[in-house]
C-alpha cells in the first residue's frame, strides 16, 4: 500500500512540473517570440507530454519499463492528449 501511495505522490509531482513546463513554454513562445497561440500550444504540449513520458517511465512507474519504449510512448502520447 505504501508503494502505491509513493507512485501517486510521484504522479502528482510529475503532473505539476509538466503543467509548469507547458505553461512556461506556451507563454514564452506567445509573448516573447510572438508565435501564434495555436502553434505555441502544439510545441508546449508536445514537450510536456515527452517530459511526462520520460519521467514516468524512469521514476514514477519504473516497473513499466518492461514494455518496449516505442510501444509505450505511442500509448502515452495517444492517451495524454
C-alpha positions in Angstrom: 0.0 0.0 0.0 2.9 2.4 0.8 4.3 1.7 -2.7 1.0 2.7 -4.3 1.0 5.9 -2.3 4.5 6.7 -3.4 3.6 6.3 -7.0 0.6 8.5 -6.5 2.7 11.3 -5.0 5.3 11.0 -7.8 2.5 11.1 -10.3 1.2 14.3 -8.8 4.7 15.9 -8.8 5.4 15.0 -12.4 2.0 16.3 -13.5 2.6 19.6 -11.6 6.0 20.1 -13.1 4.7 19.2 -16.6 2.0 21.8 -16.2 4.6 24.4 -15.3 6.7 23.4 -18.3 3.7 23.5 -20.6 2.6 26.9 -19.3 6.1 28.4 -19.3 6.9 27.4 -22.9 3.4 28.5 -24.1 3.8 31.9 -22.5 7.4 32.3 -23.8 6.5 31.5 -27.3 3.4 33.6 -27.5 4.6 36.7 -25.6 8.4 36.8 -26.3 8.6 35.2 -29.7 5.2 36.4 -31.0 4.2 32.9 -32.2 0.5 32.2 -32.7 -1.2 30.6 -29.7 -2.1 27.5 -31.7 1.4 26.8 -32.9 2.8 27.5 -29.5 0.3 25.1 -27.9 1.4 22.3 -30.2 5.0 22.8 -29.2 4.4 23.3 -25.5 2.1 20.3 -25.2 4.4 18.1 -27.2 7.3 18.9 -24.9 5.2 18.5 -21.8 4.0 15.1 -23.0 7.5 14.0 -23.8 8.6 15.1 -20.3 5.9 13.2 -18.5 6.5 10.1 -20.5 10.3 10.1 -19.8 9.9 10.9 -16.1 7.0 8.5 -15.5 8.9 5.7 -17.3 12.1 6.1 -15.3 10.9 7.5 -11.9 7.2 7.1 -11.2 6.5 3.7 -12.7 9.9 2.1 -13.1 8.2 -1.3 -13.5 6.6 0.0 -16.7 9.9 -0.3 -18.5 9.1 -3.9 -19.3 7.3 -2.8 -22.4 9.3 -1.6 -25.4 9.9 2.2 -25.4 8.3 2.8 -28.7 5.1 0.9 -27.9 4.8 2.7 -24.5 5.5 6.1 -26.0 2.7 5.7 -28.6 0.3 4.7 -25.9 1.3 7.6 -23.6 1.1 10.2 -26.4 -2.3 8.9 -27.5 -3.9 9.0 -24.1 -2.2 12.1 -22.8 -3.6 14.4 -25.4 
